[in-house]
Amino acid sequence: PGWREGGCLMSAPKLCAIDKESIHRICSGQVVVDISTAIKELVENSIDAGAKKVEVKIRDYGLTSVQVSDDGSGVDPENYKFLARKHWTSKLKNFEDLETVKSFGFRGEALSSLCALSKLSVITRTEKDATAVKLEYAASGELKSQSPTAR
């Protein structure tokens, strides 16, 4: 217990764990601190996917939407459900792999953070796919829906 002004006894606040969703949102604000960081992360994803052309469109200074399109390799269908999960990456499996990473992204945090802070959808198509697919993700990074779309 501590003493309040005026001599009143006050009890110390009780410690409790922060729920996982709140932790994810709080920590995501450290990865993606503003619109320009969000754009940087998305452009780096495009470059890591081998894109030769990257186009960025923003609406209302990025407050309404940020759209990044590229001609990269796309996402393999078997990876759709893992794409925006925190700490899921194709770049490394353990700490020692850091020595050999030759890409911008490798921690599996950018898309997960964008999910926590905004509504994330991805339109992707690999060379072997006949049509593109629109993927929509929940704030947790879980795949909410997928549907065929034009690209």
C-alpha positions as CSV (number, residue, x, y, z in Angstrom):
1,P,0.0,0.0,0.0
2,G,1.0,3.6,-0.6
3,W,0.0,6.9,0.8
4,R,-2.1,9.4,-1.1
5,E,-2.0,13.1,-0.6
6,G,-4.1,13.9,2.5
7,G,-2.8,10.9,4.3
8,C,-5.3,8.3,2.8
9,L,-4.1,4.8,2.3
10,M,-4.3,3.6,-1.3
11,S,-3.7,0.1,-2.5
12,A,-1.3,-0.6,-5.4
13,P,-3.0,-1.5,-8.6
14,K,-3.3,-5.2,-9.3
15,L,-1.1,-6.6,-12.1
16,C,-2.7,-8.5,-14.8
17,A,-1.8,-9.8,-18.3
18,I,-2.7,-7.9,-21.4
19,D,-4.8,-9.9,-23.8
20,K,-3.1,-11.2,-26.9
21,E,-5.0,-9.1,-29.4
22,S,-4.1,-5.9,-27.5
23,I,-0.4,-6.9,-27.3
24,H,-0.5,-7.6,-31.1
25,R,-1.9,-4.1,-31.8
26,I,0.4,-2.3,-29.4
27,C,3.5,-4.0,-30.8
28,S,2.4,-3.6,-34.4
29,G,2.5,0.2,-33.9
30,Q,6.3,-0.3,-33.4
31,V,6.7,-2.0,-36.7
32,V,4.5,0.2,-38.8
33,V,4.7,3.6,-37.3
34,D,3.0,5.6,-40.1
35,I,1.8,5.5,-43.7
36,S,5.2,5.9,-45.2
37,T,6.5,2.9,-43.2
38,A,3.5,0.8,-44.4
39,I,4.3,1.8,-48.0
40,K,8.0,1.0,-47.4
41,E,7.2,-2.5,-46.0
42,L,4.9,-3.3,-48.9
43,V,7.4,-2.1,-51.6
44,E,10.1,-4.2,-49.9
45,N,7.8,-7.2,-50.1
46,S,7.4,-6.5,-53.8
47,I,11.2,-6.3,-54.3
48,D,11.7,-9.5,-52.3
49,A,9.2,-11.2,-54.6
50,G,11.4,-10.3,-57.6
51,A,9.2,-7.5,-58.9
52,K,10.7,-5.4,-61.8
53,K,7.8,-3.0,-61.7
54,V,6.1,-1.7,-58.5
55,E,3.2,0.8,-58.5
56,V,2.0,2.6,-55.4
57,K,-1.5,4.3,-55.2
58,I,-2.7,6.2,-52.2
59,R,-6.1,7.7,-51.5
60,D,-6.7,10.6,-49.1
61,Y,-3.0,10.7,-48.2
62,G,-3.1,7.0,-47.4
63,L,-5.8,7.4,-44.8
64,T,-8.4,5.8,-47.0
65,S,-6.3,3.3,-48.8
66,V,-2.8,2.3,-49.8
67,Q,-2.4,0.0,-52.8
68,V,0.8,-1.6,-53.9
69,S,0.8,-3.6,-57.2
70,D,3.8,-5.4,-58.7
71,D,4.8,-8.0,-61.2
72,G,6.6,-10.3,-58.6
73,S,6.3,-14.0,-58.2
74,G,3.1,-14.0,-56.3
75,V,2.1,-16.2,-53.3
76,D,1.8,-20.0,-53.7
77,P,-1.7,-21.1,-52.7
78,E,-0.3,-23.4,-49.9
79,N,1.0,-20.2,-48.2
80,Y,-2.2,-18.2,-48.3
81,K,-3.2,-19.0,-44.7
82,F,0.3,-18.2,-43.3
83,L,1.0,-15.0,-45.3
84,A,0.0,-12.5,-42.6
85,R,0.7,-14.6,-39.5
86,K,3.1,-13.1,-37.1
87,H,6.7,-14.5,-37.4
88,W,5.9,-16.7,-40.4
89,T,8.5,-16.2,-43.1
90,S,10.1,-18.0,-46.0
91,K,13.5,-16.3,-45.3
92,L,14.7,-18.1,-42.1
93,K,14.0,-20.8,-39.7
94,N,16.3,-20.0,-36.8
95,F,18.6,-17.2,-35.4
96,E,21.7,-18.6,-37.2
97,D,20.0,-18.1,-40.6
98,L,20.3,-14.3,-40.1
99,E,23.8,-14.5,-41.4
100,T,22.6,-15.6,-44.8
101,V,19.5,-13.4,-45.3
102,K,19.7,-11.4,-48.4
103,S,16.3,-9.8,-48.4
104,F,14.5,-6.8,-46.9
105,G,11.8,-8.8,-45.0
106,F,12.7,-11.8,-43.0
107,R,11.0,-11.5,-39.5
108,G,7.4,-12.1,-40.6
109,E,6.1,-8.9,-39.0
110,A,5.1,-6.4,-41.7
111,L,1.9,-8.0,-43.0
112,S,0.9,-9.2,-39.6
113,S,1.3,-5.6,-38.2
114,L,-0.7,-4.2,-41.1
115,C,-3.5,-6.6,-40.3
116,A,-3.6,-5.4,-36.7
117,L,-3.7,-1.7,-37.7
118,S,-5.9,-1.8,-40.9
119,K,-7.9,-4.0,-43.2
120,L,-5.5,-6.0,-45.3
121,S,-6.4,-7.7,-48.6
122,V,-3.9,-9.2,-51.0
123,I,-4.5,-10.0,-54.7
124,T,-2.0,-12.6,-55.9
125,R,-1.3,-14.9,-58.8
126,T,1.7,-17.0,-59.5
127,E,2.8,-17.9,-63.0
128,K,1.2,-21.3,-62.8
129,D,-2.2,-20.0,-61.5
130,A,-4.9,-19.5,-64.2
131,T,-6.7,-16.7,-62.2
132,A,-5.8,-14.3,-59.5
133,V,-7.1,-14.7,-55.9
134,K,-8.2,-12.0,-53.5
135,L,-7.2,-12.8,-49.9
136,E,-8.7,-11.0,-47.0
137,Y,-7.2,-11.2,-43.5
138,A,-8.5,-10.6,-40.0
139,A,-6.8,-8.3,-37.5
140,S,-5.1,-11.4,-36.0
141,G,-3.5,-12.3,-39.4
142,E,-5.8,-15.3,-40.0
143,L,-7.1,-15.7,-43.5
144,K,-10.8,-14.6,-43.5
145,S,-11.7,-15.2,-47.1
146,Q,-10.4,-16.0,-50.5
147,S,-12.1,-15.5,-53.9
148,P,-11.2,-15.5,-57.6
149,T,-10.7,-12.1,-59.0
150,A,-9.4,-10.3,-62.1
151,R,-5.9,-8.9,-62.0
